[in-house]
Amino acid sequence: MEKEMVGPALSGFFEQGWSAVQRPESRPKGRPLRILLAEDNAINRLVTVDMLKRLGHTVEVVRNGEEALLKLGRSHFDAVLMDIQMPEMDGFTATEEIRRREAHDSCRLPILALTAHALRGYRERCLDAGMDGYLTKPFRATELEAALAGILPECEEAPQSAPRAAAGTSFDLTDLMQRVEGDTDVLAEMLDLYQVETPRLEAELGRSLAAHDARGVQQAAHALRGTVGTFGARRAASLARDLEMLGNESALSGADVLWGELERELAVLGAELSELALHSIAA
């Protein structure tokens, strides 16, 4: 399902992620959303996905909280529909981890709890866990639409991927230039350091993963996250962050998949920063 993110394929990735799917006969109010649905029940998944598509939204599906965290580390979503009772990791735990990750972010990801429980105090428990809304199953499309409208969004800057898609790059050039306050000499030094430091950190991370060295993975991924984050490369930084967390927890299951995606992202980023360096020299 993942495409290699090089050259024209980069724009194709975003086109796939933001493309509109089945539109309702009467367009809903508001913009189409990119939604992550975390739901382990196959029938509930089918019904909810159909509702969301008819409301004009794009949907990706995971079956538990662990899968939700991995997916959120790789892609941007406008909102999460989070079932409470799921295997491996439940909705409460996943939500608490999402809130921990975004503690220093300017935007809060809206999370709507989905549960079969209609017990007194259960809504408050969901809100206390960090969720923004609560919907009892089974629900109708009109109820789902109203619940989504009630949690969206606290920050209009949320769709970070959209500017990236328009710019066609894997990093945020505006953010980068603001960081160096328009000083092209500083930018040139940063680009030179990147070409030296990133291959070294990438090699260290690869060796640590091959040796199943969790501590080494944590350290190399942390350093790599800081490096790419300085350039506004949000997706690469997010992937590195997930690898850092796996290393910190000494649980490297799934690390190979993340590593493969990070390698592809770094290849694209490196090529784009090399092109930027050439433009800087020419200027």
KENU-787001 format. One line per 4 residues: number of its first residue (from 1); their letters; for each residue x, y, z of C-alpha. Coordinates in Angstrom, 3 decimals. Example, Ala and Ser with C-alpha at 12.3 -4.5 7.8 and 13.67 -1.06 7.14 Angstrom:
1	as	12.300/-4.500/7.800; 13.670/-1.060/7.140
//
This chain:
1	meke	0.000/0.000/0.000; 2.887/2.362/0.752; 4.509/3.938/-2.298; 8.152/4.805/-2.664
5	mvgp	8.339/8.491/-1.890; 10.794/9.625/-4.553; 10.275/12.114/-7.330; 6.679/12.298/-8.605
9	alsg	5.645/9.514/-6.236; 5.845/11.979/-3.353; 2.966/14.020/-4.681; 1.175/10.757/-5.438
13	ffeq	1.410/9.790/-1.793; -0.391/12.919/-0.706; -2.874/12.629/-3.546; -3.769/9.194/-2.250
17	gwsa	-3.957/10.404/1.338; -6.142/13.463/0.699; -8.238/12.345/-2.259; -11.984/12.530/-1.808
21	vqrp	-13.857/9.255/-1.742; -17.516/8.530/-2.274; -19.439/11.770/-1.873; -22.906/11.931/-0.367
25	esrp	-25.756/13.141/-2.543; -26.044/16.198/-0.321; -22.620/17.559/0.615; -22.141/17.904/4.391
29	kgrp	-21.156/21.193/5.914; -17.432/21.664/6.492; -14.383/20.281/4.731; -13.757/16.602/3.975
33	lril	-11.715/15.019/6.746; -9.017/12.379/6.867; -10.076/10.072/9.673; -8.435/7.159/11.452
37	laed	-10.920/4.554/12.698; -9.687/2.237/15.463; -12.250/-0.554/15.746; -11.762/-4.305/16.226
41	nain	-15.302/-5.434/15.329; -15.545/-6.190/11.602; -19.237/-5.326/11.289; -18.850/-2.072/13.196
45	rlvt	-15.884/-1.207/10.960; -17.910/-1.840/7.819; -20.848/0.271/8.960; -18.756/3.147/10.293
49	vdml	-16.514/3.340/7.239; -19.578/3.425/4.993; -21.091/6.253/7.052; -17.880/8.272/6.958
53	krlg	-17.485/7.869/3.208; -21.075/8.931/2.626; -20.333/12.015/4.683; -17.507/12.802/2.278
57	htve	-14.535/11.761/4.412; -11.437/9.638/3.753; -10.957/6.754/6.200; -8.110/4.470/7.234
61	vvrn	-8.756/1.556/9.571; -6.780/-0.135/12.350; -7.872/-2.879/14.749; -6.312/-1.865/18.063
65	geea	-4.562/0.920/19.908; -1.047/-0.202/19.022; -1.860/-0.087/15.307; -3.440/3.325/15.802
69	llkl	-0.248/4.715/17.366; 1.885/3.357/14.537; -0.456/4.796/11.908; -0.521/8.184/13.607
73	grsh	3.266/8.181/13.633; 3.351/7.793/9.856; 0.491/9.950/8.605; -1.572/13.015/9.418
77	fdav	-5.241/12.674/10.357; -7.855/15.288/11.159; -9.554/13.119/13.787; -9.565/9.668/15.366
81	lmdi	-12.618/7.528/16.059; -11.421/5.379/18.949; -13.220/2.265/20.108; -12.774/1.738/23.826
85	qmpe	-12.540/-2.039/24.115; -9.919/-3.462/21.737; -7.344/-6.263/22.004; -3.604/-5.597/22.528
89	mdgf	-4.180/-1.970/23.552; -7.521/-0.414/24.436; -8.791/3.027/23.526; -8.042/4.574/26.914
93	tate	-4.374/3.571/26.807; -3.950/4.644/23.186; -5.529/8.033/23.871; -3.316/8.657/26.886
97	eirr	-0.248/7.902/24.756; -1.440/10.232/21.988; -1.867/13.040/24.505; 1.578/12.336/25.960
101	reah	3.170/12.557/22.516; 1.543/15.864/21.660; 2.302/17.502/25.011; 4.551/20.059/23.327
105	dscr	2.586/20.416/20.092; 0.520/23.479/19.285; -2.402/21.402/18.007; -4.540/18.768/19.667
109	lpil	-5.746/15.785/17.643; -9.527/15.421/18.104; -10.474/11.956/19.410; -14.055/10.659/19.473
113	alta	-14.746/7.702/21.767; -16.884/4.890/20.379; -18.371/2.523/22.935; -21.306/0.212/23.530
117	halr	-21.459/1.391/27.144; -24.123/3.901/28.084; -23.477/3.699/31.810; -23.643/6.715/34.085
121	gyre	-20.223/8.312/34.409; -18.737/6.526/31.390; -18.735/9.661/29.246; -16.817/11.488/31.971
125	rcld	-14.302/8.647/32.120; -13.665/9.013/28.379; -13.199/12.762/28.676; -10.882/12.318/31.658
129	agmd	-8.750/9.957/29.557; -8.196/12.751/27.031; -10.957/12.111/24.511; -12.924/15.055/23.142
133	gylt	-16.303/13.435/22.585; -18.321/10.305/23.167; -20.663/8.313/20.906; -22.636/5.258/21.974
137	kpfr	-22.967/2.327/19.548; -25.040/1.687/17.556; -25.343/5.183/16.115; -26.793/6.795/13.002
141	atel	-24.881/8.794/10.402; -26.528/12.024/11.578; -25.312/11.335/15.124; -21.797/10.593/13.873
145	eaal	-21.762/13.788/11.799; -22.896/15.864/14.778; -20.326/14.245/17.086; -17.505/14.972/14.630
149	agil	-18.623/18.567/14.255; -18.541/18.894/18.023; -14.869/17.946/18.371; -13.321/19.690/15.344
153	pece	-10.828/21.316/15.440; -9.057/23.327/18.089; -6.341/24.397/15.669; -6.897/25.300/12.024
157	eapq	-3.204/24.587/11.411; -3.848/20.868/11.947; -3.513/19.544/8.374; 0.284/19.833/8.340
161	sapr	0.547/17.535/5.336; -1.428/19.829/3.038; 1.272/22.524/2.771; 3.846/19.782/2.242
165	aaag	1.806/18.375/-0.602; 1.499/21.777/-2.231; 5.214/22.436/-1.862; 6.099/18.944/-3.074
169	tsfd	8.759/18.486/-0.420; 9.285/16.267/2.586; 10.257/19.230/4.765; 8.804/22.616/5.656
173	ltdl	10.876/25.237/3.847; 9.034/28.161/5.415; 9.651/26.808/8.892; 13.303/26.179/8.052
177	mqrv	13.887/29.715/6.771; 12.197/31.172/9.826; 14.440/29.030/12.004; 17.585/30.538/10.465
181	egdt	15.929/33.980/10.230; 16.623/34.073/6.495; 20.393/33.752/6.951; 21.562/31.708/3.960
185	dvla	25.061/31.307/5.414; 23.639/29.577/8.482; 21.417/27.500/6.212; 24.442/26.416/4.174
189	emld	26.257/25.311/7.340; 23.209/23.367/8.465; 22.961/21.614/5.108; 26.669/20.697/5.213
193	lyqv	26.291/19.263/8.715; 23.201/17.326/7.663; 25.122/15.584/4.879; 27.714/14.447/7.445
197	etpr	25.607/13.679/10.514; 22.560/12.005/9.012; 24.346/9.145/7.191; 26.294/8.433/10.395
201	leae	23.149/8.334/12.556; 21.291/6.317/9.939; 24.096/3.745/9.917; 24.126/3.576/13.722
205	lgrs	20.389/3.021/13.796; 20.615/0.296/11.166; 23.375/-1.516/13.071; 21.467/-1.300/16.349
209	laah	18.325/-2.701/14.756; 20.274/-5.558/13.178; 21.831/-6.355/16.565; 18.465/-6.037/18.379
213	darg	20.132/-3.428/20.581; 17.157/-1.574/22.041; 19.286/0.990/23.845; 21.242/1.713/20.697
217	vqqa	18.031/2.059/18.720; 16.659/4.523/21.263; 19.787/6.670/21.247; 20.308/6.740/17.477
221	ahal	16.622/7.344/16.741; 16.523/10.165/19.284; 19.514/11.889/17.719; 18.131/11.363/14.218
225	rgtv	14.740/12.744/15.240; 16.378/15.916/16.494; 18.376/16.326/13.298; 15.517/15.926/10.819
229	gtfg	13.153/17.848/13.069; 15.395/20.894/12.785; 14.641/20.938/9.067; 10.877/20.683/9.573
233	arra	10.800/17.118/8.224; 7.763/16.115/10.246; 7.161/12.664/8.826; 10.787/11.580/9.161
237	asla	10.849/12.953/12.700; 7.633/11.116/13.526; 8.997/7.806/12.259; 12.226/8.326/14.203
241	rdle	10.183/9.144/17.297; 8.270/5.868/17.022; 11.524/3.933/16.706; 12.888/5.818/19.705
245	mlgn	9.847/4.798/21.735; 10.184/1.156/20.728; 13.820/1.221/21.783; 12.983/2.928/25.057
249	esal	10.428/0.220/25.807; 12.820/-2.574/24.687; 10.052/-3.783/22.359; 11.390/-3.812/18.808
253	sgad	8.448/-5.650/17.274; 7.418/-3.756/14.164; 10.661/-1.775/14.096; 11.693/-3.204/10.716
257	vlwg	8.603/-1.765/9.045; 9.192/1.669/10.567; 12.867/1.490/9.640; 12.044/0.742/6.010
261	eler	9.716/3.713/5.839; 12.221/5.964/7.563; 14.959/4.948/5.133; 12.746/5.859/2.184
265	elav	11.788/9.168/3.770; 15.417/9.995/4.512; 16.397/9.221/0.922; 13.815/11.701/-0.339
269	lgae	14.735/14.281/2.275; 18.449/13.974/1.516; 17.868/14.475/-2.200; 15.662/17.489/-1.607
273	lsel	18.100/19.107/0.821; 20.942/18.532/-1.646; 18.904/20.359/-4.273; 18.228/23.142/-1.778
277	alhs	21.964/23.405/-1.109; 22.638/23.816/-4.835; 20.024/26.553/-5.092; 21.549/28.271/-2.060
281	iaa	24.995/28.238/-3.638; 23.608/29.528/-6.937; 21.832/32.349/-5.128
//
